[in-house]
Amino acid sequence: MGTKTIGLREEVYERLKARKREDESFSDLVDRLVEERRTDWREGFGTLPDGAAEALEDAANASR
C-alpha cells in the first residue's frame, strides 16, 4: 500500500492530534473520522424516543 503526503494548517493538525487515540496512527484516525461521516443522516430520521413526541407536541401547543 502506498502513502500520500498532505499539507495541513497547524490548527487543523492540532485538532486532529487531539482526536487521535494513543494506539492510532494518523491514517487510522482519518479513516475512522471518514467512516463516522459516512452514516446516512436519513437513518432514524423522524424517530423520537418514547415520550418525546408528546413533550414536543405539548411544547408546540404551549407556544401558540
N, CA, C and O of each residue as an XYZ file, in Angstrom:
256
protein
N       0.848     -1.167      0.000
C       0.000      0.000      0.000
C       0.898      1.236      0.000
O       1.869      1.308      0.753
N       0.570      2.187     -0.836
C       1.347      3.415     -0.921
C       0.914      4.438      0.106
O      -0.063      4.241      0.829
N       1.647      5.525      0.161
C       1.308      6.622      1.060
C       1.250      7.911      0.271
O       1.818      8.009     -0.818
N       0.573      8.886      0.813
C       0.475     10.228      0.239
C       0.816     11.237      1.323
O       0.492     11.040      2.494
N       1.452     12.287      0.933
C       1.752     13.370      1.851
C       0.747     14.485      1.598
O       0.533     14.888      0.455
N       0.132     14.981      2.668
C      -0.816     16.078      2.537
C      -0.387     17.216      3.450
O       0.244     16.994      4.484
N      -0.729     18.412      3.066
C      -0.425     19.574      3.892
C      -1.639     19.965      4.711
O      -2.766     19.956      4.215
N      -1.403     20.305      5.957
C      -2.461     20.746      6.856
C      -2.048     22.033      7.536
O      -0.878     22.222      7.870
N      -3.013     22.922      7.741
C      -2.733     24.093      8.557
C      -2.450     23.618      9.974
O      -2.968     22.587     10.404
N      -1.640     24.358     10.687
C      -1.240     23.973     12.045
C      -2.445     23.731     12.943
O      -2.460     22.763     13.703
N      -3.462     24.599     12.868
C      -4.629     24.444     13.744
C      -5.428     23.177     13.403
O      -6.008     22.555     14.293
N      -5.458     22.796     12.130
C      -6.142     21.558     11.732
C      -5.369     20.352     12.262
O      -5.960     19.405     12.780
N      -4.054     20.397     12.129
C      -3.212     19.319     12.652
C      -3.430     19.145     14.153
O      -3.544     18.020     14.639
N      -3.488     20.251     14.884
C      -3.671     20.182     16.338
C      -5.032     19.600     16.690
O      -5.152     18.841     17.651
N      -6.061     19.950     15.919
C      -7.394     19.397     16.170
C      -7.413     17.897     15.905
O      -8.017     17.136     16.662
N      -6.757     17.475     14.839
C      -6.674     16.042     14.550
C      -5.881     15.315     15.638
O      -6.279     14.248     16.105
N      -4.778     15.896     16.023
C      -3.922     15.294     17.043
C      -4.694     15.107     18.350
O      -4.505     14.113     19.050
N      -5.557     16.059     18.671
C      -6.350     15.972     19.891
C      -7.375     14.835     19.823
O      -7.745     14.277     20.856
N      -7.832     14.493     18.630
C      -8.817     13.416     18.459
C      -8.174     12.053     18.314
O      -8.851     11.030     18.420
N      -6.867     12.030     18.072
C      -6.145     10.781     17.830
C      -6.019      9.981     19.107
O      -5.658     10.509     20.158
N      -6.322      8.697     19.000
C      -6.179      7.799     20.146
C      -4.718      7.390     20.282
O      -3.961      7.441     19.312
N      -4.324      6.989     21.477
C      -2.921      6.676     21.756
C      -2.370      5.568     20.850
O      -1.220      5.634     20.416
N      -3.183      4.565     20.570
C      -2.726      3.425     19.769
C      -3.056      3.575     18.282
O      -3.026      2.592     17.542
N      -3.367      4.780     17.847
C      -3.867      5.021     16.497
C      -2.880      5.849     15.692
O      -2.315      6.820     16.197
N      -2.675      5.468     14.452
C      -1.863      6.292     13.548
C      -2.748      7.407     12.990
O      -3.969      7.363     13.138
N      -2.144      8.393     12.358
C      -2.940      9.444     11.732
C      -3.785      8.875     10.601
O      -4.906      9.331     10.378
N      -3.262      7.885      9.884
C      -4.060      7.234      8.836
C      -5.285      6.557      9.438
O      -6.387      6.656      8.898
N      -5.085      5.867     10.561
C      -6.214      5.220     11.231
C      -7.228      6.257     11.698
O      -8.435      6.049     11.582
N      -6.739      7.367     12.224
C      -7.612      8.440     12.686
C      -8.463      8.977     11.547
O      -9.683      9.074     11.679
N      -7.840      9.325     10.438
C      -8.576      9.879      9.302
C      -9.581      8.854      8.778
O     -10.710      9.207      8.437
N      -9.171      7.592      8.715
C     -10.082      6.545      8.266
C     -11.289      6.453      9.196
O     -12.422      6.331      8.729
N     -11.059      6.509     10.499
C     -12.154      6.436     11.473
C     -13.096      7.626     11.325
O     -14.316      7.459     11.344
N     -12.542      8.815     11.179
C     -13.372     10.009     11.041
C     -14.187      9.989      9.759
O     -15.344     10.411      9.749
N     -13.594      9.505      8.684
C     -14.319      9.420      7.408
C     -15.459      8.414      7.532
O     -16.563      8.671      7.050
N     -15.211      7.288      8.164
C     -16.256      6.280      8.346
C     -17.394      6.829      9.193
O     -18.558      6.536      8.919
N     -17.081      7.620     10.216
C     -18.124      8.211     11.053
C     -19.019      9.130     10.235
O     -20.219      9.214     10.498
N     -18.466      9.807      9.265
C     -19.220     10.745      8.444
C     -20.036     10.058      7.362
O     -20.918     10.675      6.764
N     -19.753      8.789      7.103
C     -20.483      8.068      6.068
C     -21.878      7.666      6.490
O     -22.672      7.239      5.652
N     -22.194      7.791      7.754
C     -23.516      7.393      8.192
C     -24.553      8.275      7.505
O     -24.369      9.483      7.351
N     -25.616      7.655      7.109
C     -26.677      8.351      6.395
C     -27.552      9.086      7.400
O     -28.130      8.462      8.290
N     -27.655     10.389      7.270
C     -28.442     11.192      8.204
C     -29.905     10.785      8.175
O     -30.649     11.060      9.116
N     -30.320     10.129      7.095
C     -31.731      9.736      6.983
C     -32.056      8.508      7.821
O     -33.226      8.221      8.075
N     -31.019      7.774      8.256
C     -31.273      6.642      9.135
C     -31.800      7.170     10.461
O     -31.161      8.001     11.107
N     -32.928      6.699     10.847
C     -33.516      7.144     12.098
C     -34.241      8.469     11.998
O     -34.736      8.978     13.003
N     -34.314      9.034     10.809
C     -34.991     10.320     10.641
C     -36.461     10.160     10.996
O     -37.112      9.217     10.548
N     -36.975     11.063     11.787
C     -38.375     11.048     12.155
C     -38.684     10.184     13.362
O     -39.850     10.032     13.725
N     -37.684      9.622     13.984
C     -37.934      8.802     15.169
C     -37.588      9.593     16.419
O     -36.600     10.327     16.463
N     -38.402      9.430     17.401
C     -38.173     10.096     18.681
C     -38.221      9.049     19.779
O     -38.927      8.048     19.656
N     -37.485      9.272     20.834
C     -37.567      8.339     21.966
C     -38.960      8.367     22.589
O     -39.716      9.318     22.387
N     -39.292      7.336     23.336
C     -40.598      7.251     23.994
C     -40.880      8.507     24.800
O     -40.037      8.973     25.568
N     -42.058      9.039     24.618
C     -42.480     10.213     25.376
C     -42.049     11.537     24.771
O     -42.600     12.579     25.124
N     -41.090     11.520     23.879
C     -40.592     12.775     23.317
C     -41.605     13.415     22.377
O     -41.685     14.640     22.292
N     -42.378     12.594     21.670
C     -43.368     13.147     20.735
C     -44.429     13.940     21.494
O     -44.818     15.030     21.074
N     -44.887     13.390     22.602
C     -45.897     14.082     23.401
C     -45.340     15.381     23.984
O     -46.021     16.407     23.990
N     -44.110     15.331     24.469
C     -43.491     16.529     25.031
C     -43.307     17.596     23.964
O     -43.500     18.784     24.225
N     -42.937     17.177     22.772
C     -42.767     18.130     21.665
C     -44.107     18.737     21.276
O     -44.204     19.939     21.028
N     -45.130     17.908     21.223
C     -46.479     18.408     20.897
C     -46.973     19.385     21.958
O     -47.549     20.423     21.633
N     -46.746     19.050     23.225
C     -47.145     19.943     24.317
C     -46.419     21.285     24.226
O     -47.031     22.335     24.423
N     -45.133     21.255     23.932
C     -44.361     22.489     23.808
C     -44.841     23.313     22.627
O     -44.917     24.539     22.713
N     -45.164     22.655     21.530
C     -45.679     23.379     20.362
C     -47.022     24.024     20.670
O     -47.262     25.178     20.314
N     -47.882     23.286     21.322
C     -49.198     23.820     21.676
C     -49.072     24.976     22.661
O     -49.811     25.956     22.559
N     -48.149     24.876     23.611
C     -47.974     25.934     24.601
C     -47.426     27.211     23.982
O     -47.679     28.307     24.483
N     -46.679     27.072     22.897
C     -46.095     28.264     22.295
C     -47.052     28.990     21.367
O     -46.758     30.095     20.911
N     -48.186     28.382     21.086
C     -49.156     29.007     20.167
C     -49.997     30.026     20.857
O     -50.858     30.642     20.230
